[in-house]
């Protein structure tokens, strides 16, 4: 994320231009007397927890299917790898 470092005076004089920059994904650190006094960032959106849960279940199902089809997870492979490891 790009960060702008601007003075408080510049922020006051160009507030709407600054809002447009923040809306495009930039952050603005506002300084007064050489010290950071504020951080202007875009509003974050609310997390869709139901959608996230649905997506994670779908990924889990895909991974489980891949693990079941893995040739190294068969009984024969387990015996071979078990004896080889000893």
N, C-alpha and C positions, 0 to 999 in steps of 0.2 A: 504494500500500500504506500502510495506517495504521500509524503508529509510536507506541508508548507510551514515555514517559520515566518511569522509576520508580526508586525508591531500592533499594539492596540489601536493606534491612530489609523493605520491602514485598514484594520478590520472595521473600524467605525465608518470610515469613508467609503469603503467598498463592500459593505455587508452583503448585498444581494449577489454580487459577483462571487463572493466567498461561499455563499450558500450553494450556488450552482456548482462550484468546484467540489464541495463536500458531497453533493448529490451524485456526482460522477465517480465517487469512491475515494476521494482524497481526504486526508485529515489535515487540520490546521492547528498548529501550536501558536497560541497568541502570547506575545511577550510584552511586558511593561517594565520599563527601566532595566532592561536586560535580563529580567527574570521571567520564567515561564509562569503564567497565571491561569491559563485555560487551555483546554483541548476541545476542539470542535470536531465531532465525528457524525457520520450519518446514523440515523435511527436504525437499530437492528429489527429485523422482522421476527415475529413470534415463531417459535419452533413448532412444527407440526409433528407432535409426538406419535400420533396414530399412524401417520404416513411413514415415519421412521421405523416404528415397530413392524409394520407390514413389510417394508423393504428388508429389514434385518431377518425376518422369518423367511423371506424368499431366498436371500443369500445363504442362510443356514441350510435350507433344503437343497440348494444347488451344491454346496460343499459336502453335505452328507452323501448325496448321490455320487459325487466324484470320489469320495473316500471309499464307498462301497465297491466301486469299479476298479479301484487301485489294485494292480496285480501283486503288490507287496503286502497286501492285507489279507491274503488267502491263508488257509491253514498250512498248505505246503510251504509257502514262503516263510511263515512263522517258524516252522520246524527247521528250515534251512538256516534262516538268520539266527535262530536261537542257538543252534549247534555251532555255527560259525563264530558267534560272539564269545563262546566259552573258551 
